[in-house]
Amino acid sequence: MSNSYLEISRVGIEFPTDNEPFRALENVNLAINKGEFISLIGHSGCGKSTVLNIVAGLYKATEGGVILEGREVDQPGPDRAVVFQNHALLPWLTVYQNVELAVKCVFKKNKTKAEMRDWIEHNLSLVHMDHALHKLPGELSGGMKQRVGIARCLAMQPKVLLMDEPFGALDALTRAHLQDSLMDIQQQLGNTVIMITHDVDEAVLLSDRIVMMTNGPAASIGEVLSIELSRPRNRVVLADDPAFNQYRQQVLRFLYEKQKKPVVIAA
């Protein structure tokens, strides 16, 4: 029996198609410690989002499964909150009300109205959005919307924060600011985070370990790279750090030499 906080064990999954079933994942094994920041990286179609959805309880594995704190994951739950690339805020609700919706779902029986209000405002302050409580999503920039989406997930007090390319749709400067905010929050709260990214620099900057997926179909874990860089991490300092650049090269080598994506040219 593993002592890991979160264990993905011998996971495989097939999806029905008009012809034979499509095998997306094959024998995926990963043990994650409490408070670890894990990045999943790989070419499109390598099953990164499928792994995340199985951990979230949105997909059920064909073989194997996921254990969180000794209990099997078999359905969605507030102990695993998902931040999607699209913030998924309800446009008719204010910033405060969008977060309130999640807080009421989880804490209605445990917190008074005053406690819930304080908790909502606390989580919005974590992402520096407490100044915009009464704004509607349509009044916010893309980066601000994503901050609210992160606050909503944090407010559920999840055991695991799951992030599916959360900064992929943002401009480079906004993305950098949100990466820094996420590092600050994770250091403060000690969240366990699994994040999908296509950005090699982002993976090295944020992660304790980078999990590199093989190409699909029947994708699996190809290599796992431990990032031994001290925290807190400063992107400007790390830009000239030989260790940072060596980690970066190892990931690039895996992606573009060991797992080179074939180019398909239409006839």
Secondary structure as GFF3:
##gff-version 3
##sequence-region A 1 267
A	DSSP	beta_strand	6	15	.	.	.	ID=ss1
A	DSSP	beta_strand	22	32	.	.	.	ID=ss2
A	DSSP	beta_strand	37	41	.	.	.	ID=ss3
A	DSSP	alpha_helix	48	56	.	.	.	ID=ss4
A	DSSP	beta_strand	63	68	.	.	.	ID=ss5
A	DSSP	beta_strand	71	72	.	.	.	ID=ss6
A	DSSP	beta_strand	80	83	.	.	.	ID=ss7
A	DSSP	alpha_helix	95	107	.	.	.	ID=ss8
A	DSSP	alpha_helix	113	126	.	.	.	ID=ss9
A	DSSP	three_ten_helix	130	132	.	.	.	ID=ss10
A	DSSP	three_ten_helix	137	139	.	.	.	ID=ss11
A	DSSP	alpha_helix	142	155	.	.	.	ID=ss12
A	DSSP	beta_strand	160	164	.	.	.	ID=ss13
A	DSSP	alpha_helix	172	189	.	.	.	ID=ss14
A	DSSP	beta_strand	192	196	.	.	.	ID=ss15
A	DSSP	alpha_helix	200	206	.	.	.	ID=ss16
A	DSSP	beta_strand	209	213	.	.	.	ID=ss17
A	DSSP	beta_strand	221	226	.	.	.	ID=ss18
A	DSSP	alpha_helix	235	238	.	.	.	ID=ss19
A	DSSP	alpha_helix	242	253	.	.	.	ID=ss20
A	DSSP	pi_helix	254	258	.	.	.	ID=ss21
###
